[in-house]
Amino acid sequence: MFSLLLALAVRDGRLVRNVSAGVRLPRVGHAEKVFLTHGQVGELAAAAEPHGLIIRVLAYTGLRWGELAALRVRRVHLVKRRLLVAESVTEVNGRAVFGTPKTHQRRSVPLPRFLVEPIAAQIAGRAGDELVFTSPAGEVLRNNNFRRRVFDRAAASIGLAGLTPHELRHTAASLAVAEGANVKAVQRYARARLGGDDAGRVRGPVRGRPGPGGGPPRPGGGSCGCGLSAD
């Protein structure tokens, strides 16, 4: 922008030359992606109670925040252990606007076995068109409110200040690798199930102090939470 202003000044005869011409700007760095361990996910969920189930669903399914907030009861298939992602919600000028997911395509996401019972309790007695997760007032979950009231405090309390809900999406695929799933298979899973934008970032958990042992039980006996068996 500054170079453009100088170029305009040269054109108008206000400057002799553009001193910024040819100057290469430094490349903008990208923050390192965060991948939590099973133990850290458990600690974060415990610190976020009574909203810990939201943390676990984000970390073990890879749903985007807007997809989780828009998930309806009729799209939860407990017997098949699947979540149908067909809708997303975003906040526009203070209003919750429902639309299609980021990829504009429906997708079916595996639900780890150890989340079936908590999800069943969460949706018990709710009508099919009701939202699975809502605010304490029964309204649509809003990312900023959830972060301010729950998530940021919980993350800071376990030594992960600065963590964001979206980084739990990165965690979903990396936990699959940590459980022994084939990396290439998880990358294919990421493209098909997570929506593709995290497919190239699959790696093992690396950030923060080690979490306590004894993560959640492996669904299916030796398979990762994403529904991929170990290689």
C-alpha positions as CSV (number, residue, x, y, z in Angstrom):
1,M,0.0,0.0,0.0
2,F,2.8,2.4,0.9
3,S,4.6,1.7,-2.4
4,L,1.4,2.4,-4.3
5,L,1.0,5.8,-2.6
6,L,4.6,6.7,-3.5
7,A,4.0,5.6,-7.1
8,L,1.0,7.9,-7.3
9,A,3.1,10.7,-5.9
10,V,5.7,10.2,-8.6
11,R,3.1,10.1,-11.3
12,D,1.7,13.5,-10.0
13,G,5.1,15.0,-9.9
14,R,5.2,15.3,-6.1
15,L,8.2,13.0,-5.8
16,V,11.2,12.4,-8.1
17,R,11.2,8.6,-7.6
18,N,9.6,5.8,-5.7
19,V,12.2,4.8,-3.1
20,S,10.2,1.7,-2.2
21,A,10.3,0.3,-5.8
22,G,12.0,-3.0,-5.9
23,V,12.1,-3.5,-2.2
24,R,11.1,-7.0,-1.3
25,L,9.0,-7.4,1.8
26,P,9.7,-10.1,4.3
27,R,7.5,-13.2,4.0
28,V,4.7,-13.3,6.5
29,G,5.3,-16.1,9.0
30,H,2.6,-18.6,9.8
31,A,2.0,-19.7,13.4
32,E,2.8,-23.3,14.1
33,K,-0.2,-25.6,14.1
34,V,-1.2,-27.1,17.5
35,F,-1.9,-30.8,18.0
36,L,-3.0,-31.9,21.4
37,T,-2.5,-35.3,23.0
38,H,-5.3,-37.5,24.3
39,G,-4.4,-36.4,27.8
40,Q,-4.5,-32.7,26.9
41,V,-7.9,-33.1,25.3
42,G,-9.1,-34.7,28.5
43,E,-7.7,-32.0,30.6
44,L,-9.2,-29.3,28.4
45,A,-12.6,-31.0,28.5
46,A,-12.5,-31.3,32.3
47,A,-11.5,-27.6,32.7
48,A,-14.4,-26.6,30.3
49,E,-17.1,-28.5,32.2
50,P,-20.1,-28.6,31.9
51,H,-19.2,-28.0,28.3
52,G,-16.6,-30.7,28.0
53,L,-18.5,-32.8,25.5
54,I,-18.2,-29.9,23.0
55,I,-14.4,-30.1,23.4
56,R,-14.3,-33.8,22.8
57,V,-16.6,-33.7,19.8
58,L,-14.4,-31.0,18.2
59,A,-11.2,-32.9,19.0
60,Y,-12.3,-36.4,17.9
61,T,-14.5,-35.7,14.9
62,G,-12.7,-32.7,13.3
63,L,-15.9,-30.7,12.9
64,R,-15.5,-27.0,12.2
65,W,-17.1,-24.7,14.9
66,G,-19.9,-23.6,12.6
67,E,-20.7,-27.2,11.7
68,L,-20.9,-28.3,15.4
69,A,-23.1,-25.3,16.3
70,A,-25.4,-26.2,13.4
71,L,-25.6,-29.9,14.1
72,R,-29.2,-31.1,14.5
73,V,-30.5,-34.1,16.4
74,R,-31.9,-35.8,13.2
75,R,-28.4,-35.8,11.7
76,V,-26.9,-37.8,14.6
77,H,-27.0,-41.5,13.8
78,L,-26.0,-43.3,17.0
79,V,-26.4,-46.9,15.8
80,K,-24.1,-46.2,12.8
81,R,-22.0,-43.9,14.8
82,R,-22.1,-41.2,12.2
83,L,-22.7,-37.4,12.2
84,L,-24.1,-36.0,9.0
85,V,-22.6,-32.6,8.3
86,A,-25.1,-30.8,6.1
87,E,-25.3,-27.3,7.6
88,S,-23.1,-24.6,9.1
89,V,-23.8,-21.4,10.9
90,T,-21.8,-18.1,10.9
91,E,-22.3,-14.8,12.6
92,V,-23.1,-11.9,10.3
93,N,-23.6,-8.5,11.8
94,G,-24.6,-10.1,15.1
95,R,-27.0,-12.5,13.6
96,A,-26.6,-16.3,13.3
97,V,-26.9,-17.2,9.6
98,F,-27.3,-20.9,8.6
99,G,-26.0,-22.2,5.3
100,T,-24.1,-25.0,3.7
101,P,-20.7,-26.2,5.0
102,K,-17.5,-24.6,3.8
103,T,-17.1,-27.1,1.0
104,H,-20.8,-26.8,0.1
105,Q,-21.0,-30.6,0.3
106,R,-22.6,-32.9,2.8
107,R,-20.3,-35.4,4.4
108,S,-20.6,-38.2,6.9
109,V,-18.2,-38.1,9.9
110,P,-17.4,-41.1,12.1
111,L,-18.4,-40.8,15.8
112,P,-15.9,-42.5,18.1
113,R,-17.6,-45.2,20.2
114,F,-16.7,-43.6,23.5
115,L,-18.7,-40.5,22.5
116,V,-21.9,-42.4,21.6
117,E,-23.3,-42.6,25.2
118,P,-22.6,-38.9,26.1
119,I,-24.1,-37.8,22.8
120,A,-27.1,-40.0,23.4
121,A,-27.6,-38.3,26.8
122,Q,-27.1,-34.9,25.2
123,I,-29.9,-35.3,22.7
124,A,-32.3,-37.3,24.8
125,G,-35.8,-35.8,24.7
126,R,-35.0,-33.4,21.9
127,A,-36.9,-33.1,18.7
128,G,-35.2,-34.0,15.4
129,D,-34.8,-30.4,14.2
130,E,-33.4,-29.1,17.5
131,L,-29.7,-28.3,17.8
132,V,-27.5,-30.8,19.6
133,F,-25.5,-28.0,21.3
134,T,-26.8,-24.7,22.4
135,S,-25.9,-21.8,24.7
136,P,-27.1,-21.9,28.3
137,A,-30.1,-19.8,27.1
138,G,-30.9,-22.4,24.6
139,E,-29.8,-20.3,21.6
140,V,-27.2,-21.0,18.9
141,L,-23.7,-21.4,20.1
142,R,-21.5,-18.4,19.2
143,N,-17.8,-18.9,18.9
144,N,-16.8,-15.6,20.5
145,N,-19.1,-16.0,23.5
146,F,-18.0,-19.6,24.0
147,R,-14.3,-18.6,23.9
148,R,-14.8,-15.7,26.2
149,R,-16.9,-17.5,28.8
150,V,-15.5,-21.1,28.6
151,F,-12.7,-22.0,26.2
152,D,-10.0,-19.4,26.7
153,R,-10.2,-19.8,30.5
154,A,-10.1,-23.6,30.3
155,A,-7.1,-23.5,27.9
156,A,-5.2,-21.1,30.0
157,S,-5.8,-23.1,33.2
158,I,-4.0,-26.2,31.7
159,G,-1.1,-24.2,30.3
160,L,-2.4,-23.8,26.7
161,A,-3.2,-20.1,26.6
162,G,-3.8,-18.9,23.1
163,L,-5.3,-22.2,21.9
164,T,-8.4,-21.8,19.6
165,P,-11.3,-24.1,19.0
166,H,-10.2,-24.5,15.4
167,E,-6.9,-26.1,16.5
168,L,-9.0,-29.0,17.9
169,R,-9.8,-29.7,14.3
170,H,-6.1,-30.1,13.6
171,T,-5.9,-32.4,16.6
172,A,-8.5,-34.8,15.2
173,A,-6.3,-36.2,12.4
174,S,-3.1,-36.1,14.4
175,L,-4.7,-38.2,17.1
176,A,-5.6,-40.8,14.5
177,V,-1.9,-41.0,13.5
178,A,-0.9,-41.2,17.2
179,E,-3.2,-44.2,17.5
180,G,-1.4,-46.0,14.8
181,A,-3.4,-45.2,11.7
182,N,-1.6,-45.0,8.4
183,V,-0.7,-41.4,7.6
184,K,-1.7,-41.6,3.9
185,A,-5.1,-43.1,5.0
186,V,-5.6,-40.3,7.4
187,Q,-4.8,-37.8,4.8
188,R,-7.4,-39.3,2.5
189,Y,-9.8,-39.3,5.5
190,A,-9.0,-35.6,6.1
191,R,-9.9,-34.7,2.5
192,A,-13.1,-36.7,2.6
193,R,-14.2,-36.2,6.1
194,L,-12.6,-33.0,7.5
195,G,-13.3,-31.1,4.4
196,G,-9.8,-31.1,3.0
197,D,-8.2,-27.9,4.4
198,D,-6.2,-29.9,7.0
199,A,-5.2,-32.9,4.9
200,G,-1.6,-31.8,4.4
201,R,-1.0,-31.0,8.0
202,V,-1.4,-34.4,9.6
203,R,1.2,-35.2,12.2
204,G,1.5,-36.5,15.7
205,P,0.7,-34.4,18.8
206,V,3.5,-32.1,19.6
207,R,2.5,-29.1,21.6
208,G,2.6,-28.4,25.3
209,R,3.5,-30.5,28.3
210,P,2.7,-34.2,28.1
211,G,-0.8,-35.0,29.2
212,P,-1.6,-37.7,31.7
213,G,-1.8,-41.3,30.4
214,G,-4.9,-43.2,29.9
215,G,-6.6,-41.4,27.0
216,P,-10.1,-42.4,25.9
217,P,-10.7,-46.0,24.9
218,R,-9.9,-46.8,21.3
219,P,-13.1,-47.3,19.4
220,G,-13.3,-50.7,17.7
221,G,-10.3,-52.2,19.5
222,G,-7.0,-50.9,18.1
223,S,-8.5,-48.4,15.6
224,C,-8.4,-44.6,15.8
225,G,-11.3,-42.4,16.5
226,C,-11.7,-41.5,12.8
227,G,-12.7,-45.0,11.9
228,L,-9.4,-45.9,10.3
229,S,-7.8,-49.1,11.4
230,A,-4.1,-49.2,12.2
231,D,-1.7,-50.2,9.4
